[in-house]
Amino acid sequence: MRIHRTALLVATTAALALTPLTAQAAPKNQAKEPTGVTVSKETSTDREIREYWTPERLKNAKEYTPTNRGKHTTGPDAARTGSKKIFASANAVKPKTSTTTTTTTQMAAGEIAVAQEVPYTTGPSYSIVGKLFFKKPGATTESKCSASVIVSNNRNTLWTAGHCAHLGDGSGSAGFMNDMYFIPGYRDGSAPFGAWSVKYKIVNDDWMNNGDSFDADYAALVLNPHPTHGKLQDNVGALGYYFADNVEEYEDVYAAGYPGEGYNRTDIIGERMYYCYGNTVDAGPYDPFIDDRKEMDCDQGKGSSGGPWIWGKSTTNPRIIANFSHYENDPNTGLRADDDVFSSEYDSKSANTINTANTLS
């Protein structure tokens, strides 16, 4: 149940989960980076990443929970007037190389806050969302999150949570996740559409330096071409996007991911894709200049991090308007407080992130 609070948050905010390898200082990317965005190039080759991800490592990867989460470090935007401003948008695309007919899923009437399993299909529409595996810097175990294919000039880009790409602890280039590996349409350990390795990781500096989940918990990942199948977008299509400031309330939103847990749930273990469906609201209606997060009723937990919130899933133009970022903990018990989930605000910083990805290949 959604209950708006008139005071600042008193509960700590626990971020949803993620994935794998060792941290090394990554070389600077050759492309010009917009102000406030950092790019890291993966040091491992596509072949090395593929060889690393054995079936055993994929199976044993754990949902990632960062230690620094729920921070809000930036003050009010003096330029805001409360009016809508569109910073970046693009329409969804269908796959180029597949001959399979893409079908849309008609949603049931009303809200679906108790996550349901996404019906499995071999069609491309199922594979736009997938599991993201990686190794945290200095870790000896593997981690995992969720991600989705987003429209890009290079036709080979993912959208996920910032905490799935970087520690968010101010460690600079050393804090980026390593050996990142994406399996679209993952199901019960299988890779029905193949797997792609990550070449570039792009995060906003407010996340990288401060772990700011209110304003910057998102990331773009540019992939290496698949040795056989080429560009991922050509194979499975891609979600469009709509990044607009002062627009937090959307109707008919489809939120998908791979939860390894859920609020008051014991029946989900991270091996299958789940979805919630409903409307988003402004998480800070009484403090719009400070808290412009999106909020939705959904009981998905760790592992869903980075999964897309899709506006228009049943139309010909499904677009990302948010992503799973975090939920609130009860300050007394330390446990999750309710079934509310949150996404960071999407504004000029998110636009810079995807625009940077569009310059890379």
Protein Blocks (a to p, Z undefined) as FASTA:
>chain_A
ZZddfbdcfbdcddddddedddddddddfbdcdehiacdddfbdfklmmmmmgfklmmmp
ccdddfbghiafbdcdfkbgoiacdfbdcdddddfkbcbdcddddddedjdfbccddddd
fbfklmmpccdddddehiabdcdddddddddfkopaccddfklmbgolonajmlpcehia
cdehiaehiafkopaddfbdcddfklmmnopaklmgccdddddddfklopaklmnopadd
dddehiabcghiacddddfbdehiakbghlaccddddddddfblmlmmlmccdcdddfbd
ehjgopacdehklmmbdcdfbdcfbdcddfklopafblcdcdddddfklmmmmmmmmmgZ
Z
